[in-house]
Amino acid sequence: MFGKQAKKCCMPYRQLNKVESSKQASRRLRVVDGNLDSNRLTRMDHNTKKWLEKIAPTDIRFNEPMSKHTSFRIGGPAEAFVTPRNVSTLRTLIQGCRQRQIPWLIVGSGTNLLVKDAGISGLVICLAGCLNQIEQIGVNGHQVLVTAMAGVQTKTLCAYAIANGLKGMNFALGIYGTIGGATMMNAGTRHGCVADVLDSIQLLTPADEIVQFNRDQLRFGYRKLFWPQARGDQAEAPPVILASTFRFDIDDTKTLRKQARAIIKARKRTQPLGMPSAGCIFKNPVDGPSAGELIDRAGLKGKRIGGAEISTKHANFIVNRHNAAAADILELIKLVQQTLKSKNGIELEPEVKIVGT
Ligand SMILES: Cc1cc2nc3c(=O)[nH]c(=O)nc-3n(C[C@H](O)[C@H](O)[C@H](O)COP(=O)(O)OP(=O)(O)OC[C@H]3O[C@@H](n4cnc5c(N)ncnc54)[C@H](O)[C@@H]3O)c2cc1C
């Protein structure tokens, strides 16, 4: 049954002809964490803009406020912003940027992003709203393999798993954003994380190769995917996750639904979901109290700078109370870091990705 479905519903990445072996690819890739090249200043010339308009006539926007594309509702303009309709357009855009030396940044739903007030130079490529198929690709023993393309909303895959009696995604209930973002961030909760259920990923390298890595070839950290180690050579930007394949056990939909209701209820009780935020702002220390507990104990709950506030409901959330600037959030981040360093000797590391200038 699954084999038939797989044939019928071909994923775009399968239509692409140049698939490099993961061994070859791992020689080329290096460990990167976000496309920091996006911080480089450029100014797009007329020809570049014309080229972008030609490639994605209805999907390209210039000087696009990133506040429209982040859950913080904060962020200066992207010089250019595009939602490519398919993998082929994505490839053309990246190769064109490479040739023209235009920095690019891949984003999903912007739910883990803080974009600085001066905005982002170059091209922001947004995969939320495109590349959004889900497909059951096979069965392996008692487990079902499901591939979700990078633009699928994590909550959509959670709902899909429950509806199909597949166990394993409930940990992600209440995590916002796309599967690409969730895989990149190894998103998780106390119930589990992406790495627990991931079978393989398909990615597009900056050199325009589509490669697949299996679970045992990947290394995950806390809210982090390490790209397969390379020998420090060619790759000038991180690869793009095109799709992630998950391995689920079979379970009863009713049981999964009951569990889901309890998880969502608990999140609503403990998190400030009615206000713009990017979820937890800091990673939890490896051991000892959580970042939220430490910030709370330091008496910083409710602390405000400009329009930003350390949530009174959950101290590891910074919320945009009223027209906060990225600078307000950054100031609060600094305040928390300095306070905890001097009080407890603990250095908190941001979980949120800070991009732009
Ligand atoms: C209210 C709230 C609650 C949250 N709760 C949780 C939680 O419990 N657990 C948790 O882990 N997170 C949580 N988050 C954070 C966030 O939802 C997750 O990190 C999410 O997985 C990010 O997905 P995204 O599509 O929004 O990624 P983005 O924020 O758009 O991007 C995140 C990073 O991934 C990169 N990226 C995105 N897509 C791709 C791709 N296809 N290929 C390569 N790189 C890519 C971006 O460049 C960036 O570095 C929460 C956020 C909010 C707003």
The ligand as an ORCA input file, in Angstrom:
! r2SCAN-3c Opt
* xyz 0 1
  C       5.176     30.291     21.176
  C       6.355     29.485     20.724
  C       6.659     28.297     21.352
  C       7.760     27.543     20.948
  N       8.030     26.378     21.594
  C       9.093     25.642     21.213
  C       9.378     24.398     21.865
  O       8.678     23.960     22.759
  N      10.467     23.710     21.444
  C      11.290     24.160     20.442
  O      12.265     23.474     20.110
  N      11.020     25.327     19.809
  C       9.965     26.077     20.165
  N       9.710     27.263     19.537
  C      10.673     27.782     18.543
  C      10.345     27.422     17.081
  O       8.967     27.254     16.904
  C      11.097     26.182     16.597
  O      12.490     26.332     16.723
  C      10.745     25.893     15.135
  O      11.106     24.587     14.845
  C      11.384     26.858     14.145
  O      10.795     26.620     12.874
  P      10.672     27.785     11.800
  O      10.157     27.212     10.544
  O       9.897     28.917     12.347
  O      12.208     28.180     11.624
  P      12.822     29.637     11.491
  O      12.623     30.381     12.773
  O      12.342     30.295     10.266
  O      14.369     29.291     11.327
  C      15.099     28.733     12.406
  C      16.515     28.375     11.907
  O      16.432     27.307     10.989
  C      16.967     27.671      9.709
  N      16.109     27.014      8.715
  C      14.753     27.073      8.640
  N      14.318     26.279      7.643
  C      15.427     25.714      7.085
  C      15.633     24.796      6.015
  N      14.624     24.288      5.300
  N      16.913     24.446      5.705
  C      17.956     24.943      6.419
  N      17.811     25.805      7.440
  C      16.564     26.190      7.769
  C      16.935     29.203      9.679
  O      17.925     29.737      8.836
  C      17.199     29.517     11.151
  O      18.590     29.422     11.425
  C       8.586     28.012     19.898
  C       8.263     29.207     19.241
  C       7.158     29.941     19.641
  C       6.822     31.208     18.925
*
